[in-house]
Amino acid sequence: MHTFINVIPVIIGMLLLTSLNISVFHEQITAGLFGNGELVDTPLGASIGSIAAANPLASYLLGGEMLGARFTIYRNIISFIASIAIAFLTIYTLQFFGLS
């Protein structure tokens, strides 16, 4: 119970930062990032996806406990690769069902 009480400020901070990001980065701004061709959009989307992948709160708390920088680098590399794989799977799934 003591650990949970210590983590409450971090959870509230993450919720506030997430809400701020959603309001600051409006759909029109994020839509303007893409549409430059597959060679530009794929690494850009994968980079953004690898940073945003998983629960940041859990990732950063675990990162602090698991020798910090090494864990963060591995997490970002794996998330980058996973983001590209998920993007391709999404495209192929949409095409399979005739939705794109």
C-alpha positions in Angstrom: 0.0 0.0 0.0 2.9 2.3 0.8 4.4 1.9 -2.7 1.0 2.7 -4.3 0.7 5.9 -2.3 4.2 6.9 -3.4 3.3 6.3 -7.1 0.1 8.3 -7.1 1.8 11.6 -7.9 3.5 10.1 -10.8 0.2 8.6 -12.1 -1.5 11.9 -11.8 1.4 13.7 -13.6 1.3 11.2 -16.5 -2.5 11.6 -16.9 -2.1 15.4 -16.9 0.8 15.3 -19.4 -1.2 12.9 -21.7 -4.2 15.2 -21.6 -2.0 18.2 -22.4 -0.4 16.3 -25.4 -3.8 15.4 -26.7 -5.0 19.0 -26.6 -1.8 20.5 -28.0 -1.2 18.1 -30.8 -4.5 18.4 -32.6 -5.4 16.0 -35.4 -4.6 18.5 -38.1 -1.0 18.9 -36.8 -0.4 15.1 -36.7 -2.1 14.6 -40.1 0.4 17.1 -41.5 3.3 14.9 -40.4 2.4 12.1 -42.8 1.6 11.9 -46.5 5.2 12.4 -47.7 5.7 8.9 -49.2 6.4 5.5 -47.7 10.1 6.1 -47.3 9.6 9.1 -45.1 6.3 8.0 -43.4 7.5 4.6 -42.3 10.5 5.6 -40.1 8.7 8.7 -38.9 5.6 6.7 -37.8 7.8 3.9 -36.3 9.8 6.4 -34.3 6.7 8.1 -32.9 5.1 4.6 -32.3 8.2 3.3 -30.5 8.2 6.2 -28.2 4.5 6.0 -27.6 4.3 2.2 -27.4 3.4 0.5 -24.2 2.5 2.3 -21.0 5.1 5.0 -20.4 4.5 5.0 -16.7 5.3 1.4 -16.3 8.3 1.6 -18.8 9.9 4.5 -17.0 9.4 3.1 -13.5 10.8 -0.2 -14.6 13.6 1.5 -16.5 14.7 3.2 -13.2 14.9 -0.2 -11.5 16.7 -2.0 -14.4 19.9 0.0 -14.9 18.2 2.9 -16.8 19.9 3.7 -20.1 20.5 0.1 -21.2 16.8 -0.9 -20.6 15.6 2.3 -22.4 17.7 1.7 -25.5 16.6 -2.0 -25.7 12.9 -0.9 -25.1 13.1 1.7 -27.9 14.8 -0.6 -30.4 12.3 -3.4 -29.8 9.3 -0.9 -29.9 10.6 0.6 -33.2 10.8 -2.8 -34.8 7.4 -3.8 -33.4 5.8 -0.5 -34.7 6.9 -1.3 -38.2 5.6 -4.9 -38.0 2.3 -3.7 -36.6 2.0 -1.1 -39.4 2.5 -3.7 -42.1 0.1 -6.1 -40.4 -2.5 -3.4 -40.1 -2.2 -2.5 -43.8 -2.4 -6.2 -44.9 -5.4 -6.8 -42.6 -7.3 -3.9 -44.0 -6.5 -5.0 -47.5 -7.6 -8.5 -46.8 -11.0 -7.4 -45.5 -11.3 -4.9 -48.4 -11.4 -1.8 -46.2 -8.6 0.1 -47.9 
